[in-house]
């Protein structure tokens, strides 16, 4: 019996670790649009999170799924680049031969305080008499109440066609209590990539 319980606990633990807490809450794509990765030249990857370190980690995560076609913005849009001129950005990206751009942006962080009440065991009916209590044993215990705060990160992913100068895919993801920013962005990228593949938005050939 103990062996069965132990195996069950191990399976549950492995399942919990392997599952991602990220889900896509909404998405849209241009109808009948399919992107063939093998036919692309370059894709600009941009992350807009809390700080430069998180941005770089997120861009690296996205670039890994682009078969060597991804160009991270922290190398491309350097200090010498005029980011305040929209026409300059558009012209440079087209001139440099980019097919598209993928962006990741932190939209919001929701915080929710959850109250969990303590449990106090009650005596079974047979323990209300001396004979019942004497004949059986019972552990009376109390679990203290406590508050926990859950954090939900809402991240937006956009895909732009540089040639057509328009958005062709957009989605909003939700991640609850991630173990870290790098793990969260990895989960977001993986979840979005799987969704795009499943829907036929992207193809290898």
N, C-alpha and C positions, 0 to 999 in steps of 0.2 A: 504493500500500500504506500509506504514511504517513498519507494522507488518511482511509482507512478506519479505521485504528487511532485516529486523533484523534477522529473522529466517534463511534466506539464509546466512548471514554473520556468524552466530553462527555455522551452519553446516560446512561452509568452514574452520572456525577456528579450530573446532574439528578435521576435516579431516587432516588439515595441521599439527596439534600437534601429531596426532596418526601415521602419515606416517614417515617411517624411510628414512634418506638420504643415506643409505648404499645400494650398489648393488654389485653383483658378476660380475666382468668383464671377468674372465676366470676361468676354473677349469678342472681338470682331475681326474679320478679314475681308479683303476685297474678293467679291464672288469670282469663282472659277480661276483663282490665282494660285499658281504653283511655282515655287522657287527651286531651281535645280542647282544644288551647291557646286557640282562639278563644272558648271558653266559660268560661275561667277569669277570675277577678277579680284576685287577687294571689297571688304565690308568694314566700315568704320564702327568701332564699338565705344560707346560712351556710357559712363555711370555717373549719376548725380545723387550721392548719398550724403552722409554726415561729414566726412572728412576725406582727405586725399588718400590715406591708407586704405580705407574702405572702398573708395572709388577704384583704386588700382587692383585690389583683390577681385572686385566684382567684374571689372573689364577682363582680367585674366581668365576668370571662370567662363565668361561668355565666349571669349576668343577660342577656347579649347573645343567648342562644338562647331567651329566653322572651317574645319579641315585646312588650317593654315591660311585661310583667306581673311581672317580677322586682323584688323589693325587697331590697336588700343589708342585711345585719344591722348593718354598721358605721354605718349611718344610723338604723336602726330600734331596735336593742337598744343604746341609748346608755348613758351613765354613770348616768342617773337611773332606769334600769330595774333592777328587782330580779331578778337572774339566779339567785338562790339559792332561790327559791320556785317549785317546780314548778307548783303550782296557779295562781299568778299568771301564769306564762308561758303556760299553756294557755288561761286565761280571756282574757288580753289579745289573743292571736293570733286567737282566735275572734271576739271582740268587734270587732276591727279588720277583719274580713271576709276573712281569708286562706283560700284554698282548700287550699293545701299548702305544704310546705317541702322544700327540697333542701339536703342537706349534703354537704360534701367534707371528709374527714379523713385526715391522714397516719397510716397504721397502723404502718409500719416502714420502715427503710432497711437493706437488706442490702449488705454490702461483701464483695467477693471479690478476693483477690490472685491474679493469674494470671501464671505464669512462661512466658516465650517464649524458647526456646533459640535460640542463634545458629546460622547455617548456614555451614559451611566447605566450599568446593567441593573435589571430589576429581578427580584426573587421570583422564581416560578411558584405556582400556587401551592405545590406540595411542601415548599419550604416555609410556609407561613405558620406551621405548627412545629413544636419541638421534635416530635417523632419524625416528621418529614425531613427536617434539617439534620437531625442526628443520623438518619439512615443514609443520606446522600451528602455529597460535597458540592460546594458552589464557590466560584471565584467572583467576588464582587470588585469591579474596577471602574475607573472613570478616566476618560480621555479628555484632556482640556480643549476648550474651543480656541480657534485661532483665525487670523486673517491672512490671506494670500493675495498678491497682486499679479494678474496676468497681463502680458503685453502682446498686442497683435500688431504686426507690421504689415502695412499695405504698400505694395510695390507695383509700379506700372512698367510694363514692357511695351515698347513701340518698335515697329520695323518700317523704315522708310525706303522708297525707291528713289535713288538719286537721279536716275534718267528721267523718270516721270515727275519728280519733285512733289511727291505726295506720300501720305501714310498708307500702308497696305495691310498692316496687322497691328492690333492693339489689344492688350489684355491687362487685367488687374488681378494680382495675387494677394493671398492672405496667409501669413505665417504666425503661428501662436507660440510664444515662449521659445524662441530659437536658442540653441546653446551658444551661439556666437554669430557675428556678422558674416564671417567667411562661410560657415556652415549654412546659414540662411540663404546667402546669395547662390551657393551651390545648389541648394534645394530648389530655389526659384528657377534658375536656369534649366535644371534637369526637368522640372515639371512642365515648364513652358515648351521646351524642345520636344518632349514626348507628345504634348498636345498638338503641336504643329505637325509632327510626323503623322500622328493618328488621323488628323483632319485632312492630310494631303497638301498642306500649305507648303511644306518643304519636302524635297526628294533628293536622293543621292545621285540619281541619273535619270 
